[in-house]
């Protein structure tokens, strides 16, 4: 076991003057925590007065705020702001990619150690004092290559899932076009024509999730804001809470976020599978359909995802700029859109069901890839590879 500080050069970032920063490409690339991506930071800003620098293949670590401990690999020379530290490998002592993968495994540890009540702060000393098993340079390079290959598999799985999501939207546009346009071939009707209304649940105070005896859990709004239903985004209900039958989440539900930020209000998610103990809060609505349906859930779900439609929801929502927005049933049901024939919607729904089955396969494979990669990481830095 060695201490990291003996094998790296560490640079703590410093913000250049605000007037010296620009987004027109003048000067040195400037990286802050906000530019961090999956592996390497995005290029969005430059500065004519850089103060602290990172070099290509340095490992960049967020050291301030909610993202403290997040790690990226510098793909270019750049200036770094106060929220970023550059951990540079000393040549001949530690391999750059080995260092990057090692620091990826320490994110949780660094966050737990982060100082400061208002926002976490990772110090130079905390980084320097990290301990690791350091094999020879050839072994380091081999381990880094293995981890890179495993990481590439994870990335491909995520890309496949993203492409399936894009395919769903592409099919919607191909079949229906812009349903808020006057040039649509179908008659425009208010949403109340094909949605009977909405049903909400009840928000309750959460019990201690570590030792609660309650068998019920209440969804958080974040269960739908990614546009995918996430049953694990929930909190424990009080042990004495007795829910109404109408408050249970059911398979086949289409859920709607009626209160959220400007960007997230109106988010919908289709419930294909759910545990039998999940309950709706008051900020999530369940769609209620007419006895003689004129629309199918998958069609409505993707209609509500269209940018023009979401923008219209945002305009009708109440609430001051920057605060939580809220929309009433009356305002939402009065929005007008062109309504395609039910048979065409059902054809679209069939396409979506097939894609959802493909996604299930990819999600399962992605989960295995994540587990495999995590196992490799732990073994690698315990000296077991």
Helices and strands as residue ranges (DSSP letters): E 2-3, G 4-6, E 8-12, G 18-20, E 21-22, E 28-31, G 33-35, E 46-47, E 53-54, E 59-62, E 71-73, E 78-80, E 84-89, H 96-104, H 107-113, H 124-128, E 131-132, H 137-176, E 188-190, G 191-193, E 197-200, E 217-219, G 221-223, E 234-236, G 245-247, E 254-257, E 259-260, E 268-270, E 278-279, E 284-288, H 297-303, H 307-316, E 325-326, H 329-333, E 336-338, H 342-380
